[in-house]
Structures are given as structure tokens and as C-alpha cells.
Amino acid sequence: MTDKGFDAFKKRFDVSREEMTRELFRENAESIRVKKEKTAVKNLERIIDAVFSISMEKGFQAMSMRDLCDESGLSMGGLYGYIKGKEELLALIQGQGRRMLERFLAESLTDLTDPFEKLDALIRAHVYLSEVARPWFFFSFMESRHLGKEDVSRAIAMEAATEKALSDLIEEGIDNNAFAPCDAELMAGLIKAMQQDWYLKRWKFKKRGTTVEQYADAVVDMAFARLARKEG
């Protein structure tokens, strides 16, 4: 039986800050003027950490490039070696968040065939990833309310894609008579809302002493209780 714990997830998937930033650099190497990977990754980490910090304090839209210089410790010229401006920086962060989530959700289903095991893996992958990369998830959700039209569309598309992965899996289970009949889209939306609650209201669960594994267990249990077929 596959280990469903948080530590096993972290061993299976490299979700370190450095690796996420390295992937961002490699995906956008053509637009980033600094070409030495080690230097670029280190400074991109500083820039992204600064964005998250400033956004928590006053929001991304209110952030100036001067604010970003002060918080990251890079000069204005240094910043422009990586980004042309705020909008490009936002697109980089959004794009990496989308790639990271889609990849880990897809890889979590590798070699699984049982509908309940697949749903369990999909739910846990999202919750566990949001624990490791909480600043990325929190930033993407909170700032999506204040973005321009194009950026809002990208944020909505990312959320819709992850919710559709759930609804498609639930519909497949219903069609195969593994799951009890239900509104698959509604059920997926409810599961997604519970997943988001973990990183949006982290303080509440921390106060209660709830671990990420306990929370993932609870979401899985609630989903299984609704989707299990009744005997007789």
C-alpha cells in the first residue's frame, strides 16, 4: 500500500523553494537576461520572497519597483536583469504556480487505477503541495481579486483546471459504477473549497493543532462518505 503521509509526498516530489525557482528560471530563460543559472535562481528566490512579503503587507498592486528593490536587496538595474516590470513578474509567478500544480496533480495519479485511490491521491497532492508552497498558493488566490482582466483570466483558468480534474475523475467513477451518482461538478467544487481552506485559514487549524495529514484525511473521508455506493 502506498504511503499517503506528508513526508512520503515530500520524498516523492521535489517541492523545495530552490527547485520551484529553478524550474521557473528554465521555463523563462529566454526572457531573463541573467544566464548563469546558480546566480539567477538565488536572486529570483530573493525577488519572489520579497513579492510575497510585500503583498502580505500592502498588496501586489500597491507594490512599487522601489519597494521590491528595498525588500529584495537588489538594485533597480539588478531587478531588470530578471524582469521588465511588475506585470511580467506576476505572469512568471502565476505561470510557475500553474505548471507546478498541474504537474504534481498529474504525477500523483501515476500507476493508479482504482477510482477511490485516484481521488485520494488527487486530494492529498493538492493539500500537501499547498502546505509546502503556501506562499505561492496564498498569493495566487488573494491577488487574483485585484488583477487586470488578462491576469484574472489566467487565475480563473488555473482554478478551473484543477477543479475539472476532480470533476472528471468523479464522473469517471460514476460512469464505472464505482461512485454513487451525484452532481460531479458540485462535488468537485466542494472538495476544492475544502482544499483551499487549508492554506487560506491556516491560523485556524494551527490553533486547533490540526496537522496537514489530519486535514487531508478529513477531506478524503468526507468525499468518500458521499461517493460510496450504498449496499442494498
FENZIPE-V771608 format. One record per pair of residues at least 12 apart in sequence whose C-alpha atoms are under 10 Angstrom apart, sorted by the first residue. I is the first residue (numbers start at 1). J is the second residue. If there is no record, write none. Layout:
I J
I J
This chain:
2 117
2 121
4 120
4 121
4 124
4 125
4 213
4 216
4 217
5 124
5 128
5 212
5 213
5 214
5 216
5 217
6 124
6 125
6 127
6 128
6 129
6 131
6 132
6 211
6 212
6 213
6 216
7 128
7 213
9 108
9 124
9 125
9 128
9 129
10 128
10 129
10 132
12 107
12 108
13 104
13 107
13 108
13 125
13 129
14 104
15 100
15 104
15 129
15 132
15 133
16 132
16 133
17 41
17 45
17 49
17 132
17 133
18 41
18 42
18 44
18 45
19 41
20 41
20 45
20 96
20 97
20 99
20 100
20 133
21 40
21 41
21 42
21 43
21 44
21 45
21 48
21 93
21 96
22 37
22 38
22 40
22 41
22 42
22 44
22 45
23 41
23 96
23 99
23 100
24 41
24 44
24 92
24 93
24 95
24 96
24 97
24 99
24 100
25 37
25 40
25 41
25 44
25 82
25 92
25 96
26 40
26 41
27 92
27 95
27 96
27 99
28 82
28 92
28 95
28 96
29 82
31 81
31 82
31 83
31 84
31 88
32 80
32 81
32 82
32 83
32 84
33 80
33 81
33 82
33 83
33 84
34 78
34 80
34 81
34 82
35 81
35 82
40 81
40 82
43 72
43 73
43 74
43 78
43 79
43 82
44 72
44 79
44 82
44 83
45 72
46 68
46 71
46 72
46 73
46 74
47 68
47 69
47 71
47 72
47 73
47 74
47 79
47 82
47 83
47 89
48 68
48 72
48 89
48 90
48 92
48 93
48 135
48 136
49 68
49 71
49 72
49 135
49 136
50 67
50 68
50 69
50 70
50 71
50 72
50 73
51 63
51 67
51 68
51 71
51 72
51 86
51 89
51 90
51 93
51 135
51 139
52 135
52 136
52 138
52 139
52 140
53 68
53 71
53 72
53 135
53 139
54 67
54 68
54 71
55 139
55 142
55 143
56 135
56 138
56 139
56 142
56 143
59 139
59 142
59 143
59 146
60 86
60 90
60 139
60 142
60 143
60 144
60 146
60 147
61 86
61 87
61 143
61 146
61 147
61 148
63 86
64 85
64 86
65 79
65 80
65 85
65 86
66 79
68 86
87 147
87 148
87 151
90 140
90 143
90 147
90 151
91 150
91 151
91 154
93 136
93 139
93 140
94 136
94 137
94 139
94 140
94 144
94 151
94 154
94 155
94 158
95 154
95 155
95 158
96 136
97 133
97 136
97 137
97 139
97 140
97 155
97 158
98 137
98 140
98 154
98 155
98 157
98 158
98 159
98 161
98 162
99 158
100 129
100 133
101 125
101 126
101 129
101 130
101 133
101 137
101 158
101 161
101 162
102 126
102 158
102 161
102 162
102 165
104 122
104 125
104 126
104 129
105 121
105 122
105 123
105 124
105 125
105 126
105 129
105 162
105 165
106 121
106 122
106 125
106 165
107 121
107 122
107 125
108 120
108 121
108 122
108 123
108 124
108 125
108 126
109 121
109 122
109 125
114 173
114 178
115 169
115 170
115 172
115 173
115 174
115 176
115 177
115 178
115 179
116 169
116 170
116 173
116 178
116 179
116 220
116 223
116 224
116 227
116 228
118 166
118 169
118 170
118 173
119 165
119 166
119 169
119 170
119 173
119 220
119 223
119 224
120 216
120 217
120 219
120 220
120 221
120 223
120 224
121 220
122 162
122 165
122 166
122 169
122 220
123 166
123 191
123 192
123 194
123 195
123 216
123 217
123 219
123 220
123 223
124 195
124 212
124 213
124 215
124 216
124 217
124 219
124 220
125 216
126 162
126 192
126 195
126 196
126 216
127 192
127 194
127 195
127 196
127 197
127 198
127 199
127 212
127 213
127 215
127 216
127 219
128 195
128 198
128 212
128 213
128 215
128 216
130 195
130 196
130 198
130 199
130 200
130 212
131 198
131 199
131 202
131 212
133 199
134 198
134 199
134 200
134 202
135 199
137 196
137 199
137 200
138 196
138 199
138 200
138 201
139 200
140 155
140 158
140 159
141 155
141 156
141 159
141 196
141 199
141 200
142 200
143 155
144 156
159 192
160 189
160 192
162 188
162 189
162 192
163 185
163 186
163 187
163 188
163 189
163 190
163 191
163 192
163 193
164 184
164 185
164 188
164 189
164 192
165 188
166 184
166 185
166 187
166 188
166 189
166 191
166 192
167 183
167 184
167 185
167 186
167 187
167 188
167 189
167 191
168 184
168 185
168 188
169 184
169 188
170 182
170 183
170 184
170 185
170 187
170 188
170 227
171 183
171 184
171 185
171 188
172 184
173 227
174 227
174 229
177 228
177 229
178 227
178 228
178 229
179 224
179 226
179 227
179 228
179 229
179 230
180 224
180 225
180 226
180 227
180 228
180 229
180 230
181 226
181 227
181 228
181 229
182 226
182 227
184 227
187 223
187 226
187 227
188 223
190 219
190 223
191 219
191 220
191 222
191 223
192 219
194 215
194 216
194 218
194 219
195 215
195 216
195 219
197 215
198 212
198 215
198 216
